[in-house]
Each structure stands twice: as structure tokens, then as C-alpha cells.
Amino acid sequence: MDYARGSDLGHTLESVGAKIIRYGLVIILLWVGALKFTAYEAEGIQGLVANSPLMSWLYSVTSVRGAAMLIGVIEITLGVLIATRPVAPKVSVIGSIGAIIMFLLTLTFVLTTPGVWQPGYGFPFPSPMPGQFLAKDMMLLGAAIWTAGEALRAARRV
């Protein structure tokens, strides 16, 4: 393969990857946010939220279902904001910064949730649930940081 074709292929792959990163993040936020309106998801996150010193207060002001729905509204809102990048990059930056904050918050669950490390192995061996479940948020945090930076550059060009 000659250099020019390799460069074109590299540019194409980078462009496709960028779209998958942005809109994959959007789909995850919309999908997972919508699931927060179901009873099984509200119950599924209860242990994470209840053990978090940063989020457990939610249960003192609303029910398990109410807290899950509030989190769902936030996730859906952030997904919609990030998706606006082609028409409103500044709005997308706000959504991405919100997602960064959200993923930093959820990554603290690794420190506060019982059962994160596999019994009998401990650190650095995460349990399937919740340890490996929480590990994906590191990649989602990276995607949110990238979308924030890319949208910020686009907003400055406008």
C-alpha cells in the first residue's frame, strides 16, 4: 500500500471512529437513561447509589424509582445535548462536560460499593458485577472527554 492510500484510509478510519465514539456515547446515554424508568433498573442501581456518599442523599428526598428516573432524565438530556454537535457545538460541549462529571461520579462507585473486587482475589481483580460493570465507565469517560474537546474546537471555528 502506498503512503497516499494509507493516509486516506487512516483519515477515513479516524472519521468513522469519531462518529462511532460520539454517537455510540449518545446511544448508550439515551438507552441506559430510558432503562432508568423501569423497576428492574432502579433496583439494579440501588446498591451503587445507596453506598455512595455523593449520591445516597437521593433516597432521602425521593424513592428508589424516583431517584432512578431523575438519573435517567439526566442521562437522556446529556445524550441529546452531545448529539447536537453538527448544529450546535457549544451545546454539545455542555453535554459532554456533564457526561464527564457523571462518569467521574460513577467511577467513585468503585471505591464505595461492596463486592467490586472478586472475593478471594481482591484488587486488581474486579468481580463480574459490580466491578467489571463499572470498569466500562472508564472508556465512556474517555469518550466524553474526547467529544468535549472536539466540540469545543468546532465551536471556536464557528
Secondary structure, DSSP 8 states (H G I E B T S, - for coil): --HHHHHHHHHHHHHHHHHHHHHHHHHHHHHHHHHTTSHHHHHHHHHHHHT-TTTTTHHHHS-HHHHHHHHHHHHHHHHHHHHTTTT-HHHHHHHHHHHHHHHHHHHTHHHHSTT-B-TTT-TT-B-IIIIIHHHHHHHHHHHHHHHHHHHHHHHHH-
